[in-house]
């Protein structure tokens, strides 16, 4: 079953964590537009598992195979379809959770919905963000051609904070190996992940994303707002539990005189002195950088013993999750946030172009 998103560009993802393959179809891409396949692969590799100590040991190449829609690096105009083959599955690791739902996973509601718990989380697994990144990686390139750039970084892990995007004239540089702005804070985060992994536990964090180059007036009111579109796409990432724009929840503690961003004329264009609104007013872009943050929960699969129930016998049960899992999903989720944001932004822009 494919699960899709978008009104003007349609992205549909199918497959499952332990299926032979996972895939994506994309409709609405511009015919004749070039795609740098090597650049796309580099983007996918940022998310791919088994590359470092803070990732799951499961190794997958995550190399997309294009079935249709892309020939010699050019979008053909027909429906684009790409697959990624799952080559390193170990369903035997999930033998103890066939009828015992893992806490904080989709196991129990999926049991109610379809009468079984899928190994590795099935289509609810974070593995499904790999095909999402194929679509998002392509769209990121299309947006760059429009002068729109999207990048994200780790804002925090387990309460250890990185520097925030300032929204100034020049964007902060993000480390490519471990996506933070302040490398010293990044080392502290790595140490916490190591410590947490050793204890058989996991840790969550926050990813901050910045979108630059958006002209003012893009978006609409109510359900057509930019926040609505971005939020829907970001919540396709399984670990995301919250999102905020600009000052976010801090606005609840502020007065209007503190939260309001004064307007000025700078170099012949309208800007705001501050950017508490995060680049969006009334569901529309203001022309300032769009800045949002997404909170990601700790990886639910942990080695510590947890309380659950046996759904077959309706009796209490305990389990310690086996298999290969990320002690912290946040570093690998940074490109996924970029991909999801790109899809949402491109879909809204196409709506403006198409009227």
N, C-alpha and C positions, 0 to 999 in steps of 0.2 A: 504494500500500500504506500503510495507516494503522499507526502505531506507538503503543501505548497504555501507560498507567500507572494504577495505583490499584485497590484492592479494593472500596471503598465509594463512591467517586466515580471514574468512569472517564473519563480524558482521552485522546483519540486524535488524533494529528496526521498530516496527509497533505499531499501535494504535493511540490514541489521548488523549488530556488532560481530556476530559469529556466522553470518551468512557468507557464501562464497565471495560476494562482492557488495559494495555499496555504491550508490550512484546519484547523479543529479541531472535534471533537465532544466534548461533555461530558454524561455521564449521571450522575444521582444528585443533581442540584441541587434545593433545596427549592422546591416549587411556591408561588407567591405572593410570593416574596422579591423586593424591589426591587433594581434595578441602576442606578446613576448612570452613564449612558452618557457624559456629558461627562467625568466623573472617570476613567472607563475609557480614553477617548481620550487624556487628558492623561498617563495612565500609559504607554500604548503609544507616545506621542510621545517619552518619555524614552529608549526603545530604538531608535526609528526612525533610519534612516541619513540622511546628507546634511545634518545640522543644524549642524555645527561643524567646526573645523579638525582635531580628533582623530578624526573619523569618515570613513568612506568617502564619496567624492563622489556615489555612487549615491543618488538621491533617490526615496523612496517615501512616499506619504501614510500608509500603514499604517492605513487607516480600515477597520474591520471591517464587513462586511455580514452581518447575521443572517438565516440561511435559515429557522431554526426555533428554538423554545425560548425566545424573548424577544419580547414584544409590549408596546409602550408602556412599556418599562423594567421590565416585570414578568416573572419567570421563570414559564413556563407549566406546567412539570412534564414536558413531553416532552423528548426528546433535544435539547439545544441544539447548533446548528451555526452556525459563522461562517466566512466566508472573507475573505481579503485578496488583492486582485488585484495581481499583479506587473506594473507598468507601465513599468519602466525597465531591462529586461534588455538585455545586450549580449553574446550568445553568441559573436560574432566575436572577442572578446577572448581566447577560450580555444582558438583554432585550433591553437596550438602545444603544447597539452597533451592532445590527443585520444588519443595513445598514449604520452605521456611523463608519468609520475606526478610530481606536485609533492611534494617532501619535506615530511613532517609532516602531509600531508593523508590522507584516506581513499582516495585515487585507486587505489593499488595493490591493497589488499584488495578494493575494490569491483570492480576489473577482474577479479580472480580469481572473485569471487562472481557477477557478472552479465555479464562479458564486455565491459565498456565503462567508460570514465571519463565520468561525467556532467558537463556543463558547469556551472560555478559550484559544484560540489560536490554538486548534486542534493539528496537528502534528508539528506545529511550536512552540509549547509551551516549556518552560523550564522543564515542567513535563516529557518530553521525555528523559531527562538526567538520569532518574531513571533506565530504562533498560540499558542505556549505562553503568551505574555504575555496573550492574550485570556482564556484560562481562568484563569490566575493572577490577573489583574487583577480578575476577577469574584469569585474566592474570597477575595481580600484584603478586599473589601468585606463579604463574609459573615462573615469572621473578626472584622472591626472591630466588627460588631454583637454579637459574643460577648465583646467586650472584649479581643481578642487583636490585637496590633499587630506588624507585621513591617517592619523597615527595614534597609537595608544601606548601606555606603559603601566607597570605595576605601581599603583598608588600606595598600597600597603599589603603586608602579609602578617597575619597574627598581631596586628597593632604596630608593627614596625613601619614607619612612614617614609615614603620617598618625597622628593620635592614635587609640588603640584605644577601643572601647566599654568603659566602666568597669563596667557592670552595676549602677550605683548606683540610688538611688531615682528619679532623673530621668535620662532618656536624653539623650545628647548630640545637639545640633542638627546636621543634615547640610545642606550647601549644595545648593540645588536645581539650580544651573546646572552645576556640576562637583562631583559627590557626594563631598566630603570634609568632615571636621570642622574641620581647620586649613587655612584658605584660603591661608596663606603656603606651606605644604607643597604645596597644590594647584597653585600657580603654578610651583613647581619641577618638579612632574610634567608640567605643560603644556610647559615649556621642553624637558624631556627628550623628550617626544613629538615636538615640532617638529624637534629635532635628529636624532632617529632617522628621521623621515619624510624629511628632506632627504637622508639617506644612503641612502635606498631600503631601509631595514631596518624592523624592528618590535620592540616591547617588550611584555613580559607584566607580570603583577602579581597581587595578592591582594585579594579582596573579603571583607569581614567583615559578617556578618549577625546581627541581634539580634531575638529573638522574645520579646515581653513579654505577660503576662496568662495564661500557661498554668497551670492548676491542677495541683497535684502528683498523681502517680499515673497520668498518661496515657501509654500505651505498654505494652510487654510485654517479655518476655525473648527472647533469641536472635534469630531472624529477624524477630520482631515488634517489635524495639526502635526507638525514635525515631531513633537515629543511622542505622540501616539504611534506614528509610523516607526520611529527609531525603537521605541520601547517594545513594540510587538516583535520586531526582528531580533532584538537583543535577548528577549525571553525565549527565543528558540535555542539558546545555549543552555543545556540542561542544568548547570550549576548555579545559574543566576537567580538570586532571590530578591534583588532590589535594584532600583535605578534612580538617579537624581540628576538634575540639570542645573548648571550654574552653582549657586550657593545651596541648592537642594533643601534639605530639611532644616538647615540653619536659618532659613528665612522665617521660620516659626518663632524664633527668638529675637527677630529684628523689628525695628520700627520702619515705617515707610520711608522716612528720611534717610535711613541707613541702607535700605535695600534698593531704593530707586537709583538708576544709573543716569546721571546728567548727560544731556546731549551736547555735543560740540561740533564745530566745523573744523576739519583737519585736511589740509591739502585738497580742498574743494569737495570733500565728501563728508557725510554725516557719520559720526561715530559716537560712542559713549565713553565717558571718562573711566568708568569701571565696567565690569561685565558680570555683575551678580546674576543677571538673567540668563547667562550661559549661551548667548547668541540666538535665543528664540523668544519672541514676544507675540502673544496671541496665537501661538501655533505656527508663526511665520519666522523665517530667518531675518535677523536684524542687520546683517552684514558684519557683525562681530564674530570671532571664532566661536563655533558651537562646542561647548565643553560639557561632557556628562561623565558620570561614574557608575559602574555596575558592581554590585557586591556579589561575590561568589562564595558559596558554602564550602566547608571542608569536604574533601572526597569522602563519600559515605562508606566506601569499602575500606575497612580497617582490620588489622590483625588482632585487635583486642576482642575479648569475648563480650557479646552483647545479648540482651534479652530480646526474644521474639516469640512467635507461636508457630506451631505446625498446622498449616491450613488443611491438611488431609485428615488429621486426628482431632483438630481443635483443642490441642493441649499446649501448655507452655513449652518453650524450647529455647536453647541458647545456641549461638553460632559465632565462630570467628571466621571472617571471610578469607578464603584462600585466593590464590591467583596473583596477578601482577597489576598493581594500581599505583596511581600518582600519590605521593604523600602530600603534594600541593598541586592543584590543577591550574593555579593562577598563571604561572609563566607561559604555559602552552596555550592558555586561553586568550592571550593578548592579541595574536593575529585573528582569532575567531571574532573578537569584538570588532576589530577593524573591518572584517569581511561582512558581518551582519549590519554594521552601520552603513557601509558602502551600498549594500543592496537596498536598504531603506531609502537612503538619500537619492540614489539613481532612480528609483521607482517614482519618488515625488517629483523629481526634475522632469522625467519623461511625461508625467501628468501635466506639468506646466507647459511643456513644448507642444504636446498633443491637444491641449485645450480641454 
